[in-house]
C-alpha cells in the first residue's frame, strides 16, 4: 500500500497499473477519458486469478486514482469514465472520491445483471448526480436492460457488429437521451466513415495515433522552422546564437521563452532572445525547446497527440533506471517525443526521422522496433492500450515492479499538467 495525500483528505492507495483512454467527438476533440486499471501482475501472482482477485473488490479502483491525484491532474475539464464491478457498485463511492459527481461516469458492463437490486443501486447513483454508461451488452439482451438504459447517459456499441442506421432508430425511439459511443476504431478511414454515417457522439480506439502517410506532401513552412530548431539543439554542442536566431522567427516561441526566463530571473530584465538563451544555457534550453516546440509543431493535430507525445517522453525518461539505461535518459525522452512524428508530419516514420536527422538508438527503436531503447517504448505503447497481459509479461522479462511503473505514469501526468497548465487549480 502507498500513503498519498488526495485533494480533500489522506487516502491509502494500492499500486496499480492504470491507463487513460481518450474519447473523441467528431471534431477530434477529447470529451472524456476512460480509466482502466489492474492492481496485480497476474503472471507474478497467479493466485489473483482465483478467489484472491476479489480482495479489495469493494472499492472502485478508478476512484482511488482520481482521489489520490486530483481530477484536474488527469483532465482539465472532461468527464472521467470509471469501470465499476458488480461488487464495487454497492460500495460507498462518495467517501472514495470527492471529485464533482457530474464529472464521474460509472461504466457498467454485462457482469451487472438487470435485476432489481442492481437497478435500485443504479437509481441511487443517478440521484447522487453521477452519470452512467453501459458497454458489452449484446443486441439480444438490450430489451432486458431497459430499466438500466433508461437511467444511462451513454452506451458503447461495437461498430463492427451493429449497423448504425438501425441503432439510431432503436435508441432514438426508446432512449433519445442516450449518447452513442463507437468503440475499437482502428483507422482514420473507419473513423471518417462512422462520422459520415452520423449517429455516434463519441469515438474510441487507436485511430487517432495511426499515421496517414502521404509520401511527397509538402510540410508547412512553420513546421520546417520548428524542425530546423530541433535539429540545431539536439546536436551535442550547438551554438546558442543559432538557436536564438531560429526562435526569433516565431513570435509565439519568442514570447514563451522571454516569459519563462524573466520568471526565473526576476531582477535580470531579460529583453533579448540571445540573452535569454544564454541565461538558460545549453542543457536547459535544449530541454525547453524539445517540449515547447512539440506543442507548436503539433498545433494542427488533435490535442491528444501532443499529450501522448509528451507523456511518452516523460514516462520513457522516468523508466530509464528500471531498464538499466540511466545514461540514456535524454535519448529515451526524445524517443518518446518523436514516437508520433509520423502522425504529425503525415509521412512514414522513416521519412519523418530523416527530416529531424534522428539516428542511432532512437531511429532503431522507432523504425526497426528493435535495439537498446525499444523495450521501453514497447512497454509504454502496450500500457497506453491497457493491454495488461502483455504489460505484465514485459514487466516480468525486465524484472520491473508495478510500483515503479505506477509512480512513473502518475509522475508523467503531473509533469504534463504543470507543463501545460502551470500546476493544479486552487
N, C-alpha and C positions, 0 to 999 in steps of 0.2 A: 504494500500500500504506500501511497505517496501523499504527504501532507502539503496541501496547497490552499492559498487564500483566494476565495472567489470574490465576486463583485460585492456581495452582501454579507457573507459570513465565511467561516473557515470550514472546509469540507475535506473528507478523505476521498481520494480518487485512486482507483486501481490503474496501473499502467495498462494501456490497451493500444492495439493497432486501430487507427482511425483515418478515414479519408472523407473529403468533402467533394461531392459530385454536383456540378453545376446544372441548373435547369434554365433553359433559354426561352425567350419569346421569339416570335417570327422575325424580329429585327436583330436577333443575336445579342440581345441584352440579357444579362443574367438576372433572373427574377427570384431565384431561390437556390439554396444548397440542400442536398440530402446528406445526412451524416450516417456513414456506415462504419461499424466498429467490430472488433473482436478482441476479447480480453486475454486469450491464451494462445500460445503457439501449440496447436493440436499435435504437431509432429513431435514436439518435445514432451507434451503432456497428453498422451493418448487416453488417460482416464477421463479427460474432459469430453470425450465422445460418448461417455456413458452417463451415469446419473450425476456425476460431478459437474456436468455442463449447466446444471440448474443452480449451482452455488451463486448467490448474489442475483438470482433471477428476478427478485422483487424490485430491482432498481432499473431505471431506463438509462442505458449507458450514454446515449447521446445527450441527455440532460446533464450528466456529470461533466461532460466536456464543456458544454455551454456555461455551466456554473463556474467551473474552475478557470476558464479563460476569459469569460465575459462575452456576451453575444456580439458586441461591436468589433471584437478582435477577429471573430470568424467572418462576419459580414457587416458592412456599413449600415444597410437598411433593408435587406431582403429577408424573406421568410426562411426558416430552417425546418426541413422535413426530418423528423426523428422517428425511426422504426421503433415499434413497441411490441413486445411479445404478449402471448396470451396469458402470461402470469403477471408481467410488469404492468399491464394495463390497469390492474387493480391497486397499484401502489400509490402512495401519497406523492403525486407528481409535483404538487405545488411546493412542497418542502425540499424537493430535489433541485429545483431550479427557479430562480426569481426573475428570469427574463420576462418581458411583456408577453402575456398569453397569446395575443393576436399575431405574434411572430413565430409561434411554435405550431407546426403542423404534424400531428401524430399520424404516422404511416402504418396502416393496418394491412395485413395480408390474409390469405386463406387459412392460416392457422388459428385465426379468431373466428369461431363459428357464429352464425347469425341467430344465436339462441337468446332467450330473454335476459339472462344475467349479463351477457356482453352488450346487448342492445341498451340495457339500462345504464351500464357504465359509460358507453359512448355518449348517451344523452347527458350524463353528468359532466363529462369532459367538455362537451359543447356548451353547456350552461356556464362553465368556468371561463369561457372565452377562447378556448383553444380551437384550432382548425383541424380538420380531419381529411385524410386521403386514403384511398384503398388501391391495392395492387394485387396482381396474381390471382384475380378472380376469373374463373373460366366463364365463357359466354353462357353455358348451360346452367351456371349457378347464380347468374345475376339476379334472377327473379327472387331467389331465396334470400339475397342480401338487400332486399328492398328497403327494410327499415333502417339499415346502416347507411345505405346510399342516400336516403332522404336527408341524413344528417351530414353527409360528406361534402367537402368543398372541391375535392379533386378526385379523379380516377385515372389510373395509369392503364393504358391499353397497349397490347402488343400489336404494333402497326403491321407486322409481318403476317399476322393471323386474322386481324379484324379489318373489314372493309370500312373505311372512314365514312363513306356515304350512308351506310346502314347505321353505323354508330351515331352519327349526327342526328338521324331521325329518331332513333331509340332514346338517346339521352335527352335530346331536345324536347321530346314529348313528355317523358316521365320525370326527368331530373334537369330542367333547364338551368338551374343554378350551378350545376357542376361544371368545372373546367376540365377539359380532356387533355391528357398528357401522353405524348408518344415517347415510348422508351426504346432503348437499344438501337439507336440510329448510328450507323457505322460510317456513312459517307455524306459529303455535302450534296451530292446528287439526290440521295434519298431524302435529305432534309428539304431541299428545294421542291421536290415532288410532293412531299407531305404538306409543305407550306402552300403550294399552289392549289392543292385539293381543298384546303380550308378545313376548319372544324377543330383542329388542335390549338390549344392556347400555350402549352409548354412542350419543350422538346429536350430529350436527354439522350446522351450517347457520346461516342468518341469522335463524332463527325467534325467537331469544331477544331480539332487539332490534327486533322488529316490534310496534308498539302494538296493544293490544286496546281500541279506543275504545268506551267505554260511555255516552258522552254525559252524561246527567244524574246519574250516580252521585255520592254524597257523598264528599268527601275526609276521611280520618280527622283528628280534632281535632289530634293531634300534628303531622301534616303541615301543617295550616293554620298552626300556630305557627312551623314552620320557614320556610314561605313568607313569613310576615309578617316574619321576621328578615331574609330575603334582600332583601325589598323595602326595608327600612329601610337596610341597609348599602350597597346599590347606588345610593342617592341620592348625588349628588356631595358634599354637605356634611351628612352625617347627624349626629344627636346621639348621642354615646357613651352617654349615660344611657338613651336609648330602646333602644339595642341591649342594654345591660346588663339592663334590665328584662325583655326578652323571653328572654334567655339564662337568667335566673333562674327561668323557668317550667319548665325542663328540667334535671333532676338530672345526666344524663349530660354535657350540654354544659357545665354549670357546673363539674363535676369536671375535664373535659378542659381548659377554659380556665385554671383555677387551677393545675393541674399544670404546664401549659406555661409560664405566666408565672413561676411560682415557680422553674422550672428556669432561666429566662433571667435572673432577678434573685435570686440565691441569698440575699442578705442583706436583702432588702426586706420579707420577711414579709407577702406579699400574702394577704389573707384575705377580701376582699370582691370581688364581681363588678365593681362600678363602678371600684374601684381597679385591678383587673386590666385592664379595658378602657382606662382612662386611661394605664396603663403601656405598652400596645401602641400606642395612637394610632390614628387613623382608617385609615391605609393598611394597617398590619399586621393590625388587627382585621378589616377587610374581607376581606383575603386569607385569614385563618384561617377565618372564618365560611363563606366560599364553598366551602371544601374540607371542613371539619368537618361542616357542615350536610348536604352531599351524602351523606356516609356514613350519617347518621342518617335522612335523608329516604328513602333507598333501602333501608332495613333490611329491608323485607318483600319485596324483589325479589332475584333471583339475584345473588350477589356479583360476578358478571362485569359486571353493569350498572354498578355503582359503579366498577369498574376501567376499563370502557370510557369512562365519562363523564370521569373524572379524566385518563386518558391522552389523550383527545381535547383536553381543556382545555390540558394542558401542552404537547402537541405543536403545537397551534394557536398558542399563545403563542411557542413556540420558533421557529416558522417565520415570524414576523412580518417579520423583516428580509429574508428571501428573497422575500417578496411586496411589499416596499417599504411595509410597514404598521407600521413601528416605533412610531409614535404610537398604534396601535390594539391594542397587545398585551393590554391589560386586557379590551377588548371581545372579542378573539379567545379569551381564556381563558374568559370567560363563555359565548361561543357554543358552545365545546366542552362546557362543563359542562352547559349546558341542552339540548344536542342530543338527549338521550334523555328529556327531561322528559315527553314524551307517553307513553312506556313506563311511567314512574314513576307518573304520575297516572291512567293508563288513560283518557286523553282525547285528542282531536285536538291537534296541536301548537298550533293557533291558540287553543284553549280553555286549554291549559296555560300558554302565554305571557301570556295575559290575567291569569291568577292571580298570576304573578310580576311583572307590569307591565313586561315587556321590550318595548322599542320600537326604532325606528331600524334601524341596520345589522344587529343581531343578529336582529331579527324578520324582516327581509327575507331574510336568509340561510336561516333555519330554516323559514320558511313559503313564501316565493316561490322559494327556491332561486336567488337572484339577488343582485346588489349587490356592494358593495366587499369583503365578507368571505367570500362564498360560495366563490370559487376555493380558499381554504384548506380549507374543510370538504369540498369535492368531492375534493380530493387525499387527505385523511385517510380518508374513507369508502371510496374505491377501494383505498387502501393496506391497510386493515384486511382486505379480502377477498382480498388478494394478486392483484388484477387488474392484473398488471404491464404489460400492453399499454396500458391506459388510464392508469395511473400514468406510464408513460414519455411518453405523448402530453402529459399535463398538465405534466410537468416541462419538456418542450421548449417549450411555449407560454409558461411562466413563466421560462424560462432558469435552471432550478434544477439543481444538481449532485446526483448520488447521495450524495456525501459529506455535504451539508447535511441531507438527509432522514435519512440513516443516523444521524448524530450526534444529531439532534433526537429520533428514535424511541428510540434507546438511552438518551439522557438522560431521556426521559419515563419509561421503565421503571425506571431507577434512582431517580428522584424519587418515583415511586409506591411503590416498595419502602421507601424511607426514611420516607415519609409514613405508610404503613400499618403497617410493622413495625419502624420505628426503625433501618433500615440492615441490612446483611448480617450473618449469623450469624458468630460467631468460629469 
